[in-house]
Amino acid sequence: MAYRVPFVDPRKHYQALKTEIDGAIIDCLTKGDLIYRQQLRDFEQSLAQFLGAKHAVGVNSGYHALLFALMGAGIGPGDEVITVAHTFVATVSAIVHCGATPVLVDVGPDYNMDPGKVEAAITPRTKALLPVHLNGRVCQMDRLMALAHKHNLVVVEDAAQALGARFDGRMAGSFGDAGCFSFYPFKALGGFGDGGALTTDDPEIARIATLLRFNGEDRETGEYHYHGQTALLDNVQAAVLSAKLPHLPEWIEHRRAVAAGYRQGLERIEELRLPHFDESRQFDSFQNYVIRTRRRDGLREHLRKEGVETLVHWPKPMWEHPGLKLLRRSLPETEAVCREALSLPMSAETTSEQVDYTTQKIREFFA
Ligand SMILES: Cc1ncc(COP(=O)(O)O)c(C=O)c1O
């Protein structure tokens, strides 16, 4: 079904930047620069500069950024890593695949790690905190970093959804030992396939991640230092991302304007909760605009019939997937969010007409 208001619009996104993107791709293909060439180094440098980080390491997904950041920070078998249950599964899979045990805590009403729930989850085996800056909003990093310092924990930030978001003026991904980003096509900065990067000021994490992504090989010496993985950020993706990165600030401003439009159109509907929290400290990049209502499924069906595409992130708690073999938890806010949250169309291409149409249809549902 073709939606009148699609969740995202990749074709429109490409058309808007066609000349720059085509130029970047053709340059790689013409030169034969496909793997581990200058375009990758250039993108890493631009990303590090954008975030104010000393090092950026391009990898082939946000998942690999998380995995290599954890491994680079020395997390492994026997260690526990505290993260949230309300996240994309890759956050938790990265912990499992480095051999550690994920310990899931609840989120607060802002969908992010509730700092008040962390201390009770710390045990003598806890080695790291892995906060997730969901939907383009940074966690309360002052409180989380204070806990990490108190208990001597590594902090790896999952900023897959939060490139360019800020808390107290500081960029997502710049608080802890490493920040992890995803360039999945529908992220605020997306490639034309999978991609990711980690950023860090720690030369050792950068060194280990750089080796792990290239099968453990030091390219200068040919020495294999680890059993690594085939997980480089492709050169062509890096070139495309370099062409797009300068546009990210204007795209984030556009997302914020879309969010402001939703807010204006949806305020004062009693059964609806909107995602606006502590905006004196937060600069949200609005990867997603998530509303909450007990009548979520009915609203979603109504919007579908009216041609508005929505998504549910995520309909059941992670521990209810038996294949993931996670400890059963009781995390009331996570469970409520699974029942109530609905993500509205949001992208750099979403128009004010689409926002008005969507808010009008939502108001009709609740009228
Ligand atoms: C919160 C979060 N963490 C991790 C990831 C993993 O990123 P990727 O899909 O690039 O592996 C994503 C991507 O969707 C995400 O949203």
The ligand as an SDF file (V2000), in Angstrom:
LIG
                    3D

 16 16  0  0  0  0  0  0  0  0999 V2000
   19.3680    1.8260   19.6520 C   0  0  0  0  0  0  0  0  0  0  0  0
   20.0870    1.0570   18.5880 C   0  0  0  0  0  0  0  0  0  0  0  0
   21.1840    0.3640   18.9130 N   0  0  0  0  0  0  0  0  0  0  0  0
   21.8590   -0.3370   18.0070 C   0  0  0  0  0  0  0  0  0  0  0  0
   21.4780   -0.3600   16.6860 C   0  0  0  0  0  0  0  0  0  0  0  0
   22.2460   -1.2040   15.7490 C   0  0  0  0  0  0  0  0  0  0  0  0
   22.6400   -0.5290   14.5970 O   0  0  0  0  0  0  0  0  0  0  0  0
   22.8010   -1.3260   13.2020 P   0  0  0  0  0  0  0  0  0  0  0  0
   21.4350   -1.6360   12.6960 O   0  0  0  0  0  0  0  0  0  0  0  0
   23.5520   -0.3810   12.3470 O   0  0  0  0  0  0  0  0  0  0  0  0
   23.5890   -2.5630   13.5150 O   0  0  0  0  0  0  0  0  0  0  0  0
   20.3450    0.3580   16.2890 C   0  0  0  0  0  0  0  0  0  0  0  0
   19.9120    0.3510   14.8840 C   0  0  0  0  0  0  0  0  0  0  0  0
   18.8150    0.2430   14.5090 O   0  0  0  0  0  0  0  0  0  0  0  0
   19.6130    1.0710   17.2700 C   0  0  0  0  0  0  0  0  0  0  0  0
   18.5120    1.7470   16.9530 O   0  0  0  0  0  0  0  0  0  0  0  0
  1  2  1  0
  2  3  1  0
  2 15  2  0
  3  4  2  0
  4  5  1  0
  5  6  1  0
  5 12  2  0
  6  7  1  0
  7  8  1  0
  8  9  2  0
  8 10  1  0
  8 11  1  0
 12 13  1  0
 12 15  1  0
 13 14  2  0
 15 16  1  0
M  END
$$$$
